[in-house]
Amino acid sequence: MLFFLLSSLSTCSCPSSLQSFNDNNNGGGALDEVDRKERISATKEDIEWIKDQIQANGLHMQDNILRKGINPRTRAQQLQDLIQFKGISHYEGPESENHTALPCPGELLVEEHHSNYGEPWAGGRDVFEFLAESSHLSPNSRVLEIGCGTLRVGLHFIHYLCPEHYHCLERDELSLMSAFRYELPSQGLLQKRPLIVRGEDMDFAKFGSRVVYDLIYASAVFLHMPGKLVWVGLERLVSKLKPYDGRIFMSHNMKFCSRLGGEECTKRLTSLGLEYLGKHTHDSLLFNHYEIWFEFRRSKA
Ligand SMILES: C[S@@+](CC[C@H](N)C(=O)[O-])C[C@H]1O[C@@H](n2cnc3c(N)ncnc32)[C@H](O)[C@@H]1O
């Protein structure tokens, strides 16, 4: 009994590679037990299943009336209620502060930070699925995110990876607050011990000198950074990327390089020991949106 309980708690007992999914599955047919465990994104069968559930419950893919609940509130009203009434049941008096281990600011409790960067929060799952499957990730892999923001993407990696295997460098205080004071505790991810470090200079010293990553990614980050800083970062990261199999992915554009001109861009990447592998797009599961990604690997050991 104890064995079953412990093994169900550990994601690290999962198979160590997505490779056999990619080799065996052509997108059709029923997945056997092993494929199911290794797959990250929804299968055609999963999508058919949820569509059947929607239909069986008298709902439609479009045209439903989204009737509001018994006490509809915007985020701003919810926050006001929290400040004014402190929720339905709450402690009063001098002891009132002693019952909450991690008191969280109201703005985070009403999830204002889910709208911080404009993109729908659900898109974080799309990014995770694309990157994890493209880089053949396993729970044992090590991942570094540059600019993880409010963990829109990162929390899916933290859920999936073994404890301590997710690292992030982020400069913004509000984003770090959202991550530490709301997302990690509210998602039950404290035991995953992600290493999230405050910084803006592409200084990776705090992540240790010996760590080697299977995946390094920047989702909607490099386009906001001065090109010079992106080059500094890449130069420092090359030796931290697993030779050949490790991948760097960055989204939106690679203007830091392309604005130098094709030949010069390739020359500079080569001089760092990086090879550009190509441009990819992937579609969102939930909304009409696709994201563009640029993939790199080490060209020398
Ligand atoms: C558009 S947000 C994207 C956040 C997250 N990656 C996502 O997809 O939801 C860009 C993030 O990059 C961070 N960022 C920008 N420049 C940075 C730098 N020099 N070092 C670390 N983080 C940086 C910002 O603080 C912000 O959290």
The ligand as a MOL file (V3000), in Angstrom:
LIG
                    3D

  0  0  0     0  0            999 V3000
M  V30 BEGIN CTAB
M  V30 COUNTS 27 29 0 0 0
M  V30 BEGIN ATOM
M  V30 1 C 6.4780 38.8300 -22.1440 0
M  V30 2 S 7.0700 38.2490 -20.6000 0 CHG=1
M  V30 3 C 6.9860 36.4820 -20.8720 0
M  V30 4 C 6.9070 35.7020 -19.5890 0
M  V30 5 C 6.8620 34.1840 -19.7680 0
M  V30 6 N 8.0530 33.6920 -20.4280 0
M  V30 7 C 5.6050 33.7750 -20.5190 0
M  V30 8 O 5.7140 33.2850 -21.6680 0
M  V30 9 O 4.5220 33.9120 -19.9510 0 CHG=-1
M  V30 10 C 8.8150 38.5880 -20.6650 0
M  V30 11 C 9.5350 38.2440 -19.3820 0
M  V30 12 O 10.9340 38.3790 -19.5680 0
M  V30 13 C 11.4860 39.0060 -18.4250 0
M  V30 14 N 12.7490 39.6280 -18.8130 0
M  V30 15 C 12.9370 40.6380 -19.6940 0
M  V30 16 N 14.2520 40.9670 -19.7630 0
M  V30 17 C 14.9010 40.1300 -18.9000 0
M  V30 18 C 16.2720 39.9700 -18.5130 0
M  V30 19 N 17.2240 40.7490 -19.0070 0
M  V30 20 N 16.5890 38.9950 -17.6360 0
M  V30 21 C 15.6240 38.2060 -17.1140 0
M  V30 22 N 14.3110 38.3220 -17.4260 0
M  V30 23 C 13.9510 39.2730 -18.3040 0
M  V30 24 C 10.4060 40.0070 -18.0330 0
M  V30 25 O 10.5590 40.4570 -16.7120 0
M  V30 26 C 9.1510 39.1650 -18.2410 0
M  V30 27 O 8.8360 38.4190 -17.1010 0
M  V30 END ATOM
M  V30 BEGIN BOND
M  V30 1 1 1 2
M  V30 2 1 2 3
M  V30 3 1 2 10
M  V30 4 1 3 4
M  V30 5 1 4 5
M  V30 6 1 5 6
M  V30 7 1 5 7
M  V30 8 2 7 8
M  V30 9 1 7 9
M  V30 10 1 10 11
M  V30 11 1 11 12
M  V30 12 1 11 26
M  V30 13 1 12 13
M  V30 14 1 13 14
M  V30 15 1 13 24
M  V30 16 1 14 15
M  V30 17 1 14 23
M  V30 18 2 15 16
M  V30 19 1 16 17
M  V30 20 1 17 18
M  V30 21 2 17 23
M  V30 22 1 18 19
M  V30 23 2 18 20
M  V30 24 1 20 21
M  V30 25 2 21 22
M  V30 26 1 22 23
M  V30 27 1 24 25
M  V30 28 1 24 26
M  V30 29 1 26 27
M  V30 END BOND
M  V30 END CTAB
M  END
